[in-house]
Amino acid sequence: MKKIMFYVLLIASLVACKSNKLSDGEAKELLSDTARFHTALDQLTDVIVHDIFSPPVASRIYVYPMVAAYEVLQQDRDGYRSMAGQLNGLTAVPTPTDSAGLYYELAALEAFYAVSQALIFSEIKITDARADMLSVLDSLGLSLAQSQKSLDYGKQVADHILAWADKDNYKQTRSDPKYTITDNPAEWKPTPPAYMEGIEPSWRNIRPLVIKTANQFRPVAPTAFDMKKGSKFYKETLEVYETGKKLSEEERLIASFWDCNPYVMNQTGHMMFATKKITPGGHWMGIANIASEASKHDLMSSVETTMLVSVALFDAFISCWDEKYRSKLIRPETVINEYIDEEWKPLLQTPPFPEHTSGHSVISTASAQVLTHLIGEDFAYTDDVELKYGLPVRKFKSFKQASAEAAISRLYGGIHYMPAIAEGVKQGELLGQYIISELKTKE
């Protein structure tokens, strides 16, 4: 619907123009339309879902295009600061040799698309999205020739950002050893139905953007594995089991709404196929878009908001994954099936990585901290991000209410013990507050 409205507005603008060539002021006004940027971000999310990227990798795909767009725009906006020297390893992007007639808005879009295309598999989808954008602009009198300087500059910034991204250790971790399954009853093992191997066991080695080290906000370790009746761990396991048996309809809806598992496998006889879903980070990027639109943000404010959320997501996944593959705690499904009820299944399909801490709890809380700082404590909004995946909209009174619901949804879904949720929330709060205190977008 957003994309349709975007084109309707553009066509209306075309009809209003008396000539087929826009003045510089008219061009800048059209290019500053936040709907165009929101469309580009939605297009990137669609490609991430299509290509089935893991949640940590998806966070990387979001952050670099966002920083690229921000670094272009902030040069043309009074009072905004560059992220160079604030984000680990980022140096100042090149400045244009001649800014006369340069549309920073168009350059920011070009930088966003160019960086996005370099990080995904389905490059043709980004190529098509960019071509659609250029063809519409051309029809409005903003010709490709007229705009080439802006496009060239956007590509120059994109190359700078990609060179920076190239040094984050991602490529090196592609050849790291896979997760090793052991006989230790406390350690994570692949879960049904696909029994996928552990996802991104080396993600802690990715260069963070704001935090100094992956273990800067190391959470309290999980409860020691002990399945003797009456032990603390046994009670925590039993809590997951009993909660799953008596879920209300509302609790089931909450669990499904926040599932965000791109790895859900469906089995029919001997056939197995995947259901593509949005990642947890993608959901929060969508919330950032919703909040920006509802707040009537201009283009710069919208890019600032989504960029900061993407940074929080990126560092949150590094922090969370550091603990996951240190404690390597076994998931409730495996324990319950072996010690309590071999027929029991969680409401949600267990994701393919260790248990502690809860990724949703960490990244949702960190994102909510950033959004609350930027937009406000009591910001009510309607979340329709999951509508295209067959889920109804949900209304929230604040970002923190939403993040708390995302966290507890993991207990309802049967995929986390309570300590993973509680400690994940604390981890996300500390990380989110640290990012807010360290990153300064305004002079």
Stockholm file with secondary structure:
# STOCKHOLM 1.0

chainA/1-443         MKKIMFYVLLIASLVACKSNKLSDGEAKELLSDTARFHTALDQLTDVIVHDIFSPPVASRIYVYPMVAAYEVLQQDRDGYRSMAGQLNGLTAVPTPTDSAGLYYELAALEAFYAVSQALIFSEIKITDARADMLSVLDSLGLSLAQSQKSLDYGKQVADHILAWADKDNYKQTRSDPKYTITDNPAEWKPTPPAYMEGIEPSWRNIRPLVIKTANQFRPVAPTAFDMKKGSKFYKETLEVYETGKKLSEEERLIASFWDCNPYVMNQTGHMMFATKKITPGGHWMGIANIASEASKHDLMSSVETTMLVSVALFDAFISCWDEKYRSKLIRPETVINEYIDEEWKPLLQTPPFPEHTSGHSVISTASAQVLTHLIGEDFAYTDDVELKYGLPVRKFKSFKQASAEAAISRLYGGIHYMPAIAEGVKQGELLGQYIISELKTKE
#=GR chainA/1-443 SS CHHHHHHHHHHHHHHHCSSSSCCHHHHHHHHTCHHHHHHHHHHHHHHHHHHTCCHHHHHHHHHHHHHHHHHHHGGGSTTBCCSBTTBTTCCCCCCCSCCTTCCHHHHHHHHHHHHHHHHSSCHHHHHHHHHHHHHHHHHTTCCHHHHHHHHHHHHHHHHHHHHHHTTSSHHHHTTSCCCCCCSCTTBCCCCTTTCCCCSCTTGGGSCCSSSSSTTTTCCCCCCCCCCSTTSHHHHHHHHHHHHHHTCCHHHHHHHHHTCCCTTCEEEETTEEEECCCCCHHHHHHHHHHHHHHHTTCCHHHHHHHHHHHHHHHHHHHHHHHHHHHHHCBCCHHHHHHHHTCTTCCCSSCCCSSCCSSCHHHHHHHHHHHHHHHHHCTTCCEEECTTGGGTCCCEEESCHHHHHHHHHHHHHHTTSCCHHHHHHHHHHHHHHHHHHHHHCCCBC
#=GC SS_cons         CHHHHHHHHHHHHHHHCSSSSCCHHHHHHHHTCHHHHHHHHHHHHHHHHHHTCCHHHHHHHHHHHHHHHHHHHGGGSTTBCCSBTTBTTCCCCCCCSCCTTCCHHHHHHHHHHHHHHHHSSCHHHHHHHHHHHHHHHHHTTCCHHHHHHHHHHHHHHHHHHHHHHTTSSHHHHTTSCCCCCCSCTTBCCCCTTTCCCCSCTTGGGSCCSSSSSTTTTCCCCCCCCCCSTTSHHHHHHHHHHHHHHTCCHHHHHHHHHTCCCTTCEEEETTEEEECCCCCHHHHHHHHHHHHHHHTTCCHHHHHHHHHHHHHHHHHHHHHHHHHHHHHCBCCHHHHHHHHTCTTCCCSSCCCSSCCSSCHHHHHHHHHHHHHHHHHCTTCCEEECTTGGGTCCCEEESCHHHHHHHHHHHHHHTTSCCHHHHHHHHHHHHHHHHHHHHHCCCBC
//
